[in-house]
Amino acid sequence: MTRHSFSLIALLVWLFAGAALQAAPQQPGVLESLPRVWRDDAGAWFDLHALGNQPVVLTMAYASCHRICPMTMQRLQRLQESFDARAVAAEFVIVGYDPETDDTAAWHRYRRNRHLMRANWHFLVGSPQQVGRFARVLGFDFWKADDHVMHDSRIVYLDPRGALQVDP
């Protein structure tokens, strides 16, 4: 096989693979696979699925965290500034890791004390089952050690089509 023939075959494989990927059916949106109804930090019901068809930044946090979560919130604020600079509207969703401790009042205090009062930021509380499902679907690992929630910093981004990206 000549070098020219090999290059032509490689190009055809690449073209057909790209066409097959484009023709693949769309997967259901990630947002639709997450629990739908939550409580926000004001105690109101919040429909997570209503955020479809727009950019959504999602993370998890622990209101009593003194190390990882403050750094995550700073990253979120920088993302907000970046979206603002590009005139892109995006929703920011922060789900509490520990619904037993981080209730709506705790998240409201957290939000107010850190001046995170923009209307497009949503601090959500759910049942342990909802929180677990949210974490599994989006790849957030966490566990409790004594009275603390152990976790890493992770931010995911859903583009307006619902495609998932990690660390935008």
WORA-V79572 format. One record per helix or strand. SS is the DSSP state (H for helix, E for strand). FROM is the first residue (numbers start at 1). TO is the last residue. If there is no record, write none. Layout:
ss:SS from:FROM to:TO
ss:SS from:FROM to:TO
This chain:
ss:H from:3 to:23
ss:H from:31 to:33
ss:E from:37 to:40
ss:E from:45 to:47
ss:H from:48 to:51
ss:E from:55 to:61
ss:H from:68 to:85
ss:E from:90 to:96
ss:H from:104 to:113
ss:E from:121 to:125
ss:H from:128 to:138
ss:E from:142 to:145
ss:E from:148 to:151
ss:E from:155 to:158
ss:E from:164 to:166
